[in-house]
C-alpha cells in the first residue's frame, strides 16, 4: 500500500521539486497539490491523504493554529511543516 501525500506550497517551483524527488520513491503516491490555505482544506476534504507536506507561510494560512483546522477536516492526516 502506498503512502498518499498532499503537497501544499505557494511556490510552483518548490512543489515541482518536491514532486520530482518523491516520484522516485515507489511507496509514495502524490495525490494532490495546494497553493493556499483554502485549497489545502478543500483538497483534504476530498482526498484524505496520509501526509500533508505544508508550507506554513503561504496565503490563507494564518499560523500554526491552521493545523487545528486541518485535523478537524482530516483527523488521520499527519502534518509535516
N, C-alpha and C positions, 0 to 999 in steps of 0.2 A: 504494500500500500504506500502510495506517495504522500509526502507532506505537502499540503496546499498552502501557498504563500500569496499574500496580497502585498504589493509594494506601494507605499504612499510617500511621495516626494513631489514638490512643485517644480523641480528641475528635470526636464526631459532627459538630459544627458546623464544625470545620476540614475534615473530609473532604467535607462537603456544599459548602462554599465553594470548595474546590479543584475539585471536580467541576463546579460551575456555571461556573467560569472556563474549564476545559479543554473543556467541551462545545461551546464557541463556536469551537473550532479544528477544522476538518474533517479534518485529517490525524491527529488523535488519537482513539484509542478507549480508554475506561476499561474495563478488563476485570475489575476486581475491587477489593475493599477488605479491609483487615485492621485489627483493633483491638488486637492484641498480637503478640508475637514468635512464638508458636505458630501463629497464623493466617497470619502472613507466610510462614513456612516451608511450611505446608500448601498455601497458595494458590499460592506459587511453583512447587511441585512439579506442581501441576495445570495452571496457566495459562502458565507460562514467558513472562512479559511482557518487552518490550524494556527498559522502565524501571520501577524501583521508586522511588516518592517515599516516603522513610522518615523518620518522626519518631524520632530516636534515643533520646528519653527517654519511653518508654512501657512498659507492663507486659511482662515476659518478654523484654526487650531489655537484656542486661547492659551492654554498652558497644560501642565500635567493633569489637571482635572479632566481634560479631554479623555483620558484613559478610563475614567468612570463612565462616561457616555458610551465608550466602546464596549465595556463589559455589560452594560445594560442591553446593548443590541446583539452582541455575540459573546456570551459569557465564557465559552470554551476556547476562544481565540487567545493565544499567547501573544504578547506585545513585546517587540524589540525596538527600542528607541535609539 
